[in-house]
Amino acid sequence: MKTHTLLIQTPEGIAFPLLLASPVTRMLACTVDLVVVIATVYLIGVLVAMVGWIAPSLSLGIHLLAYFAITIGYGIATEWLWRGQTLGKRLLRLRVMDAQGLRLQFSQIVIRNLLRFVDGLPAFYLVGGLASLLSPRAQRLGDLAANTIVVRHPAMAEPDVDQLMAGKFNSLRDHPHLVARLRQRVSPAEAAIALQALLRRDEFEPAARVGLFGQLASHFRSLAAFPLEAVEGLTDEQYVRNVVDVLFRARGERAASADKSGPTAAVPYPGV
């Protein structure tokens, strides 16, 4: 029987579960994206029609080029800018990821979107739908070629960051511009892995825990370089704890501020 959960393992053998998106949910997201593409093409067609009065052949050529550019470019542009999400995926809380849990590469996005036409054959995504049903990781042909998966991010309650920090001073908070850069560059999946590592730290063997937090700290340091005085003397685990604090607590503070000041636009977290 096919599982709906994928376990991503670190080199230390620590597994983190990811919920795979079902073919039905993916089809609903695809339908939303299709509506967006059709509406965009229609609006461009209306604008191009004005050229048709002067040069009908030029108008038709522009319309065809716009159709193919939008059909192919929409998925590539949105998944790259929104880190694996299109408008449909954002609405249904789905995200494209590398199958090994690594950072999604631009080449992977291009490959999976170019093969969308093959998955759509002969009609209504029949090939892609059958591939998703038969694949143990719910991958269509484009996902198999690009080594990507689509995961689901259900809404979760806010973590108790105060419990994790236990009143400790967080030197990273003295550099709000770097915190903002970090929040922009950290994906939701990366933030969730760091949080789970802290919540489950006592379940790991000492060597595995040191290795895991070393990898997490190295990755976060590569995303935003804090000055030496902010990180000097911090262990890898404390550094990750501080990162989780600024990622999640900043979100809670924004929500509290919004409650005091009145209705405001929701701020997506993080960096999408």
Buried (B, 14 or more C-beta within 10 A) or exposed (E): EEEEEBEBEBEBEBEBEBBBBBBEBBBBBBEBBBEBBEEBBEEBBEEBEEBBEEEEEEBEEBBEEBBEEBBBEBBBBBBBEBBBBBBBBBEBBBBBBBBEBEEBBEEBBBBBBBBBEBBBEEEEBEBBBBBBEEBEBBBBBBBBBBBBBBBBBEEEEEBEBEEBBEEEEBBBBEBEEBBBBBBEBBBBBBBBBBBBBBBEBEEBEEEBBBBBBBBBBEBBBEBBEBEEEBBEEBEBBBBBBBBBBBBBBBBEEBEEEBEEEEEEEEEEBBBB
